[in-house]
Amino acid sequence: MRSRIIAAMITLIFVTVATVGIYAQAPKGMMNKKGPMMKEKIFDKLNLTDTQKDQIAKLKTDFQTKMVDLKANLQKDKIALKALRSKDDVTRNEVITAVEAVNKSKNAMALAWANHIMDIRDMLTPEQRKIAKEHLSGMFNGMGRHGMMDHFRWNRCRNK
C-alpha cells in the first residue's frame, strides 16, 4: 500500500514537472507577434537606405541617452513624493508640488517618445511611411492602454 502511494506521488510529480513547459510563455520574438523579431521584419520591409539606417541608429542612441536622464529625474521626483509620506507636518502645497513634479517628468518622457517617433517618421519616404503605418498602426493607441512610462519600445505596442 505504501509503495503504491509513493509511486503515485512520484508519477504525479513527474507529470506536473513535464507539463510545466506546455503552459510556459513563448520567448519574446518567437511567438509574440510584436516581439523583437517583428521589429526586424518591419525594418527589412521598409527597405531603408544606409543613410536612413545610420540616422535611425543615431536617433535611437540620442533618445536612449535622453531617456536615461528623464527616467532618473522621474525616480528622484517619485522619491521626493514618497518622502513626504513619512513627514508629519506635510502641507497640501508640498504634496501638490511633488505630484506636479512627477507629472512633469512623465510628460517630458512622453513628449520625448513622441518626438523620437516623429523624427523617425520624418526621415521615411511616403512609401515607407505607408508600410510603417500598416505594421505599426496601433502604436499610439497602445501607449495609454499599457502604461506609457513602462513601454518605450516598438515591440511593446499592440495593434487594436
SULFENNOR-V231169 format. One record per backbone hydrogen bond with DSSP energy under -0.5 kcal/mol. CO is the residue of the C=O (numbers start at 1). NH is the residue of the N-H. E is the energy in kcal/mol with one decimal. If there is no record, write none. Layout:
CO/NH/E
CO/NH/E
This chain:
1/5/-1.8
2/6/-2.2
3/7/-2.5
4/8/-2.5
5/9/-2.4
6/10/-2.5
7/11/-2.2
8/12/-2.5
9/13/-2.6
10/14/-2.6
11/15/-2.7
12/16/-2.4
13/17/-2.7
14/18/-2.5
15/19/-1.8
16/20/-0.8
17/20/-0.6
17/21/-0.5
19/22/-0.7
19/23/-1.0
20/23/-0.7
20/24/-0.7
27/30/-2.1
27/31/-1.0
27/32/-0.6
32/35/-1.9
35/38/-1.1
35/39/-1.3
36/40/-1.8
37/41/-2.0
38/42/-2.2
39/43/-2.1
40/44/-1.9
41/45/-2.4
42/46/-1.6
43/47/-0.5
43/48/-0.8
44/47/-1.0
49/53/-2.5
50/54/-2.4
51/55/-2.6
52/56/-2.8
53/57/-2.4
54/58/-2.3
55/59/-2.7
56/60/-2.8
57/61/-2.2
58/62/-2.8
59/63/-2.8
60/64/-2.7
61/65/-2.3
62/66/-2.4
63/67/-2.8
64/68/-1.7
65/69/-1.4
66/70/-2.4
67/71/-3.1
68/72/-2.0
69/73/-2.3
70/74/-2.2
71/75/-2.5
72/76/-2.3
73/77/-2.5
74/78/-2.6
75/79/-2.4
76/80/-2.4
77/81/-2.1
78/82/-2.6
79/83/-2.3
80/84/-1.0
81/85/-0.6
82/85/-1.1
82/86/-0.7
83/86/-0.6
83/87/-0.5
84/87/-0.7
87/90/-0.6
91/95/-1.9
92/96/-2.7
93/97/-2.5
94/98/-2.3
95/99/-2.7
96/100/-2.6
97/101/-1.9
98/102/-2.0
99/103/-2.6
100/104/-2.4
101/105/-2.1
102/106/-2.4
103/107/-2.5
104/108/-2.3
105/109/-1.9
106/110/-2.4
107/111/-2.7
108/112/-2.1
109/113/-2.2
110/114/-2.5
111/115/-2.7
112/116/-2.2
113/117/-2.5
114/118/-2.4
115/119/-2.5
116/120/-2.1
117/121/-2.6
118/122/-2.6
119/123/-0.9
120/123/-0.8
121/124/-1.4
125/129/-2.6
126/130/-1.8
127/131/-1.9
128/132/-2.8
129/133/-2.9
130/134/-2.0
131/135/-1.7
132/136/-2.6
136/139/-1.9
138/142/-2.5
139/143/-0.8
140/144/-0.7
141/145/-1.1
142/146/-1.9
143/147/-0.5
147/150/-1.6
147/151/-0.8
148/151/-0.8
153/156/-1.5
154/157/-1.3
